C-alpha cells in the first residue's frame, strides 16, 4: 500500500511541477505551495478510500502483443514473373528464377518450391543447375521434409536433395543408378540409394554395377550397406518399418554377365536402426606373469600400427605382439579382445626391428557382428575367390571375404564355403557391432 501511494504522489508531483514550465521557471510562491499541498492531500484521501480488487497491481504493463514483430509477408508465385517450370510431382512444383548461367536446356539459378496443397512458396538458398523440359524428376519423402531432384537423361542420374526445413540443399550432389524398383528410398533423415559404381566386366552402358548406400541428410555421412564387386551388384526395393529390403544380383563367373539366364537374384534385408559401429583401438590390459624368450623380425602383418609386431617363440609365430610402454626389451603376445587370456611376456633376444611406414588404411584385427558372432583375422596363406582374399574366420564356421566396408555402420561380406574350401556356397552382407583395430 505504501509503495503504491508514494508512486501516485510522486507522479502527481511530477505532473504538477511539469505543468509549471521548464527549468527556467521561477520558484513557486508560498501561497502556491499551500495550494499544492491541499491538492496532494485530497488526492491521497481519494486514492486510499477507493476500493481495489485483491491482487490488483498499481500499474498495467504494456501488452506483449505490442512487442511482437511483424511476420514477413508470405511469398506468392506472382512475386516471381521470371519463373521457369522445372518439374513436379503430385505435391510439389519446382521453378527456377534469376538465371545466372548454364545453357538453355540446363540453366543455373535459384529454385522455388511450390506446395500445391497449401500454396506455400519456399525460396531455396544457393544456386542450382537443373535440366528443364522433362530432364528433372521430382520426388519427396512424404513427410514434408525433403525433396529429391533426379536430374539427367540416362540410367545414372545426378541427385539433389532439398531440405524444406532449412530451405537449402541438404547434402552435396550424388549419383544414383536405376534399378527394378527405383533408385532411392527415404527413411527418417536418410536416403538409401543405388550408387553409381561401375565395373568393366558389365556388358551394358557404362558398366553400371550399383552398391546400396545410405546417406545421412543431416551430416552427409555415407554407410555402405551392400558393396558390389566383380560378380555381385545390388539395388533397393522397399522399406518396412526399420527394415530395408534390397535385391542382390550375382553370377558364378564374370562371363555370366553376358547371359541373363545365368544371373541369379536374392532378396536381402538390413536393419536401418542399427547403432553405429563401435571402433576400439585395442591395448593389452597389463603385463602378464607368464614369460617366454624369442624375437620379432618385422612389424605386424595384421595391424597397421607402429606398436604391433610379428614375432616368434618356440617355433611358433605370434602376430600381433604389442610394445610395452617404457620397456624396449620385451613385448606382449598371444592376447586378444575376443578372449580373456592376457597372453605372455616375450623377452627379446635382440632389438626390435626398425619401423616401416604405417599405412593410413584402417586395419581391423577382430570384430563382433550384430548377431554376436566373433571374427578374427587369418594370418598366412588362405583361399581366394573373385580376386579377394578370405581374410577372417568366424566363430560360426563362416568366413569374411575381402575387406570390411567402414562407415557409420561397418559391413562385411560373409561367406559359407564348401567342405573342401573350393567354392562359395552362400553369401550374405552383415553388419558389424564392434571393431578392434
Secondary structure, DSSP 8 states (H G I E B T S, - for coil): -HHHHHHHHHHHHHHHHHHT-STTS----HHHHHHHHHHHHHHHHHHHHS---TT--SS----GGGG---------GGG-TT-EEEEE-SSEEEEEEEEEEE-SSSEEEEEEEEETTT--EEEEEEEEE---SS-EEEEE-SSSSEEEEEE-SSSEEEEEEEETTTTEE-S--EEEE--TT-SEEEETTEEEEE---B-TT--STT-B---EEEEETTT--EEEEE---SSEEEEEEEEETTEEEEEEEE-SSGGGGG-GGG-EEEEEEEETT----EEE----SS--S-EEEEEEEEE-SS---TTEEEEEETTEEEEEEEEETTEEEEEEES--TTSS---EEEEESS---------SS----EEEETTS-EEEE--S---EETTEEEEEEETTS-EEEEEEE-SSS-EEEEEEE-TTSSSEEEEEEEEEEEEE-
